[in-house]
Amino acid sequence: AQTVTQSQPEMSVQEAETVTLSCTYDTSENNYYLFWYKQPPSRQMILVIRQEAYKQQNATENRFSVNFQKAAKSFSLKISDSQLGDTAMYFCAFMKPFNYGQNFVFGPGTRLSVLP
Amino acid sequence: DSGVTQTPKHLITATGQRVTLRCSPRSGDLSVYWYQQSLDQGLQFLIQYYNGEERAKGNILERFSAQQFPDLHSELNLSSLELGDSALYFCASSVDRAGAEQYFGPGTRLTVT
């Protein structure tokens, strides 16, 4: 079974600074997706960024980028120019495409606080 | 706004009771997914429906069941409720069955007393 580990339960960063959230996962699959989801105090789940395992290029979305190390099974999220609105729980998630049977596993989350 | 709607927003009920949570997917989406977020179990995938048919099951209890109707809305039925079923229940939808791009609804907060 797949597992996702986020070793940092809580982190804080000053506004405008850069922060990196860690995620490691365990799988024997070769075809899968990795995600970072953000859950602000409103509790809405918001997709931040997605990485397809077969793509070597790291995904980026504006101020958010990932460092995907497939061999090391590591998938960290870098937030640049942190903003107060980035304060949220961040969940790393692994997904085997549903075409091949379900497997969608979330990590325990990292609570990020952006300080003014 | 993701385009996925869930009702009700909040639900308070007693142990042993049965409740139904409703989800309407985004227009054009054929897949619906249900997730449970609780303090002790974290976020867990429960079940997926695609175009009316069950496609995948996760950690869904036997006391829970779901269905997707011809108009593609879905209902999650929770019966014989226990205190531990108190959680935030999310519905998500995607256009395909692979699920790589899911849009989450705002969730239904269930409190079992």
Contacts between the chains, C-beta under 8 A, distances in Angstrom:
chain1	res1	chain2	res2	distance
A	33	B	100	5.2
A	42	B	106	7.9
A	43	B	88	6.2
A	43	B	106	7.3
A	43	B	107	5.8
A	44	B	2	7.7
A	44	B	104	6.9
A	44	B	106	5.8
A	44	B	107	7.6
A	45	B	90	6.1
A	45	B	92	7.6
A	45	B	104	3.9
A	45	B	107	7.8
A	46	B	104	7.6
A	47	B	101	7.7
A	47	B	102	7.5
A	47	B	103	7.9
A	47	B	104	8.0
A	50	B	100	6.9
A	50	B	101	7.4
A	52	B	100	7.6
A	91	B	43	6.4
A	93	B	43	7.9
A	95	B	99	6.6
A	95	B	100	7.0
A	97	B	98	4.4
A	97	B	99	6.8
A	97	B	100	6.5
A	98	B	31	7.5
A	98	B	48	6.0
A	98	B	50	7.9
A	98	B	55	6.2
A	98	B	56	5.5
A	98	B	97	5.4
A	98	B	98	5.3
A	98	B	99	4.2
A	99	B	97	6.1
A	99	B	98	5.1
A	101	B	56	6.2
A	102	B	45	6.5
A	102	B	48	6.2
A	102	B	55	7.5
A	102	B	56	3.0
A	102	B	57	6.5
A	102	B	58	5.6
A	104	B	33	7.7
A	104	B	45	4.3
A	104	B	58	7.0
A	104	B	99	7.1
A	105	B	45	7.6
A	106	B	42	6.1
A	106	B	43	3.9
A	106	B	44	7.5
A	108	B	42	5.5
A	109	B	42	7.2
A	109	B	43	8.0
